[in-house]
């Protein structure tokens, strides 16, 4: 289910979405549990990695980079993302963008289809990733942006594979496929990418 609330679009169980794209505490939006602070996920199991960093840039500048799949290869700290595959800028929930990837876990080069499951301009963008031409098997990436004083932004990146249940995938891929330090590298790469703008 896709629901539009003001400028925010949420996909999934949106019955708990309230004005401004925020959720009541403890409810689920985008398949993640939302805590008292609105967009901030409350993660409590070993199938989620969340990292944060303060970046000296506005939420608008950061969101501009994050919603441009052409720039995702320069953000990637894992080394898996090669390039986008003739994609458009992310502008709404439900969009699908394709990426060219590489990795031993998939036998070399491959492509992914990424379905946007969360979109709140200058605050949040999230997508679920799947091998090209298949339905998302249960892992997702969530980028959250929180404006701070002096024009800085707290950026939170969450890698969540808690909904992966396909036995074949679980036998083929050892999770987490991307480690905490690689996610932290992605935050550093985002900071550098905004400086390049």
PLY file of the C-alpha trace (Angstrom):
ply
format ascii 1.0
element vertex 197
property float x
property float y
property float z
element edge 196
property int vertex1
property int vertex2
end_header
0.00 0.00 0.00
1.31 3.48 -0.88
0.08 6.50 1.07
0.77 10.17 0.41
0.88 12.34 3.54
1.66 15.95 2.76
4.97 15.87 0.91
5.89 12.43 2.24
5.14 9.12 0.58
5.20 5.87 2.54
4.81 2.37 1.17
3.68 -0.57 3.26
1.48 -0.51 6.32
0.68 3.18 6.51
-2.26 3.00 8.89
-0.11 4.53 11.60
1.23 7.46 9.58
0.25 10.84 10.98
0.58 14.39 9.67
4.03 15.35 8.49
4.97 11.76 7.67
5.66 10.95 11.31
4.42 7.82 13.05
3.13 7.16 16.50
5.74 5.61 18.78
6.26 1.89 18.43
4.39 1.56 15.13
5.80 0.28 11.86
6.33 2.35 8.71
8.48 1.08 5.84
8.97 -2.17 7.73
10.99 -0.45 10.46
9.88 0.38 13.98
9.55 4.08 14.59
10.42 5.41 18.04
9.44 8.54 19.93
11.56 10.81 17.73
9.56 10.14 14.56
11.84 8.86 11.81
14.52 7.45 14.12
14.39 3.64 13.97
14.47 1.70 17.21
16.50 -1.38 16.33
16.98 -4.17 18.80
18.13 -7.29 16.98
21.23 -8.60 15.27
19.85 -8.24 11.75
20.20 -4.47 11.55
23.22 -2.17 11.48
22.74 1.56 12.02
25.49 4.18 11.81
25.30 7.96 12.20
27.52 10.93 11.49
27.19 14.69 11.56
27.96 16.22 8.16
28.56 19.90 7.53
25.88 20.31 4.85
22.16 21.01 4.70
19.56 18.27 4.48
18.66 19.59 1.02
22.24 19.24 -0.27
22.55 15.72 1.14
19.13 14.63 -0.12
20.05 15.88 -3.59
23.02 13.48 -3.67
21.17 10.54 -2.09
18.26 10.72 -4.54
20.56 10.68 -7.58
21.41 7.03 -8.36
24.15 8.23 -10.74
26.09 9.18 -7.59
25.52 6.00 -5.57
28.77 4.38 -6.74
30.77 7.24 -5.24
28.87 6.85 -1.93
29.23 3.09 -1.63
31.65 1.95 1.05
31.28 -1.74 0.21
32.77 -1.72 -3.29
29.74 -3.55 -4.72
28.10 -0.62 -6.57
29.61 -0.04 -10.02
27.17 2.41 -11.65
23.53 3.19 -12.25
21.77 1.72 -15.28
20.18 4.73 -17.00
18.17 5.69 -13.96
16.19 8.80 -13.10
16.35 10.83 -9.92
14.33 9.36 -7.05
11.23 11.51 -6.65
8.62 9.30 -4.97
7.89 6.06 -3.20
7.25 3.09 -5.48
9.92 4.02 -8.03
12.39 1.35 -9.12
15.97 2.15 -10.09
18.48 -0.35 -11.46
22.14 -0.52 -10.44
25.14 -2.32 -11.93
26.97 -4.25 -9.21
29.85 -6.63 -8.67
30.69 -9.10 -5.93
31.92 -12.62 -5.32
28.71 -13.38 -3.39
26.86 -13.16 -6.75
29.58 -14.73 -8.90
30.86 -11.42 -10.30
28.89 -8.75 -12.13
25.13 -8.49 -11.63
22.30 -5.94 -11.49
19.84 -4.98 -8.77
16.39 -3.45 -8.87
15.84 -1.08 -5.97
12.25 -0.28 -5.00
11.79 3.00 -3.13
9.81 2.23 0.03
10.26 5.55 1.83
10.44 9.09 0.55
10.18 12.26 2.62
11.94 15.17 0.87
15.08 16.33 2.70
14.41 13.88 5.55
14.30 10.23 4.43
14.86 7.97 1.45
14.71 4.17 1.69
14.76 1.30 -0.76
14.58 -2.47 -0.84
17.13 -4.20 -3.04
16.62 -7.33 -5.17
18.45 -9.13 -7.95
17.21 -7.54 -11.20
13.84 -8.84 -12.33
12.89 -10.32 -8.94
10.84 -9.21 -5.95
12.76 -7.74 -2.98
13.74 -10.65 -0.70
13.79 -8.64 2.52
16.75 -6.30 2.94
16.57 -2.54 2.81
18.62 0.62 3.09
17.30 3.65 4.98
18.93 7.09 4.87
17.63 9.60 7.42
18.54 13.28 7.63
18.01 15.45 10.70
18.83 19.17 10.51
21.05 20.45 13.33
22.12 23.95 14.33
24.63 25.85 12.19
23.55 24.11 8.98
24.89 20.68 9.93
22.91 17.47 9.43
22.87 14.25 11.40
22.85 11.47 8.81
21.76 7.98 9.83
22.21 4.98 7.54
20.45 1.73 8.38
21.06 -1.63 6.69
18.25 -3.99 7.67
18.11 -7.63 6.56
15.67 -8.76 9.26
12.98 -9.77 6.76
15.15 -12.10 4.68
13.54 -15.53 5.03
14.32 -17.22 1.70
16.44 -20.27 2.58
18.26 -20.24 -0.78
19.37 -16.64 -0.26
20.35 -17.34 3.34
22.50 -20.27 2.14
24.10 -18.23 -0.64
24.65 -14.93 1.18
26.22 -14.55 4.60
24.65 -11.57 6.36
25.64 -8.94 7.00
26.95 -8.65 3.49
28.01 -5.09 4.27
29.89 -4.52 7.53
29.53 -1.60 9.96
32.87 -0.04 8.91
31.71 -0.08 5.26
28.52 1.75 6.22
30.64 4.28 8.12
32.77 4.63 4.96
29.55 5.36 3.03
28.80 8.23 5.42
32.32 9.58 4.87
31.87 9.25 1.12
28.58 11.17 1.33
30.34 13.98 3.21
33.02 14.12 0.49
30.41 13.97 -2.30
28.57 17.01 -0.95
31.83 18.96 -0.77
32.39 18.11 -4.49
29.05 19.70 -5.41
0 1
1 2
2 3
3 4
4 5
5 6
6 7
7 8
8 9
9 10
10 11
11 12
12 13
13 14
14 15
15 16
16 17
17 18
18 19
19 20
20 21
21 22
22 23
23 24
24 25
25 26
26 27
27 28
28 29
29 30
30 31
31 32
32 33
33 34
34 35
35 36
36 37
37 38
38 39
39 40
40 41
41 42
42 43
43 44
44 45
45 46
46 47
47 48
48 49
49 50
50 51
51 52
52 53
53 54
54 55
55 56
56 57
57 58
58 59
59 60
60 61
61 62
62 63
63 64
64 65
65 66
66 67
67 68
68 69
69 70
70 71
71 72
72 73
73 74
74 75
75 76
76 77
77 78
78 79
79 80
80 81
81 82
82 83
83 84
84 85
85 86
86 87
87 88
88 89
89 90
90 91
91 92
92 93
93 94
94 95
95 96
96 97
97 98
98 99
99 100
100 101
101 102
102 103
103 104
104 105
105 106
106 107
107 108
108 109
109 110
110 111
111 112
112 113
113 114
114 115
115 116
116 117
117 118
118 119
119 120
120 121
121 122
122 123
123 124
124 125
125 126
126 127
127 128
128 129
129 130
130 131
131 132
132 133
133 134
134 135
135 136
136 137
137 138
138 139
139 140
140 141
141 142
142 143
143 144
144 145
145 146
146 147
147 148
148 149
149 150
150 151
151 152
152 153
153 154
154 155
155 156
156 157
157 158
158 159
159 160
160 161
161 162
162 163
163 164
164 165
165 166
166 167
167 168
168 169
169 170
170 171
171 172
172 173
173 174
174 175
175 176
176 177
177 178
178 179
179 180
180 181
181 182
182 183
183 184
184 185
185 186
186 187
187 188
188 189
189 190
190 191
191 192
192 193
193 194
194 195
195 196
